[in-house]
C-alpha cells in the first residue's frame, strides 16, 4: 500500500484525506492514532506523526487533549476545494493547452468529454 517513490508521511496524510473524502471518516470523528498508523503500515511512529501533523497544519484534523485527533468541521469541503484545484492544474489545463494546439474550440473539447462520458 505504501509507494516507495513518495514520502511516507505524505502518503499517510493522503490516506486519511481519502477516508474523509469517501465518507469513511466523518467530521468530528476520531482519526487513527499515530501508533495505530505506525503498526498498520509497519513504519516509525514519528513518520506517522509527521503525516498527522501535516493534516493539523492544514486544519483537516485537530487535537482533543488527552483523547486524540479528530476530523475538523468543514474538513471535507476544504479537501474537495483543494483537490478540485489540483485536478484543474494537473489535468484540465494541460488538456486545454493541447486542445488549443490542435485548433479545438471549447465546445469541441466539451463534446469530446461528453462522448467519453456516454461510452463509459
Helices and strands as residue ranges (DSSP letters): H 8-21, H 34-41, H 45-57, E 61-64, E 68-71, H 75-87, I 88-92, H 93-101, H 106-119
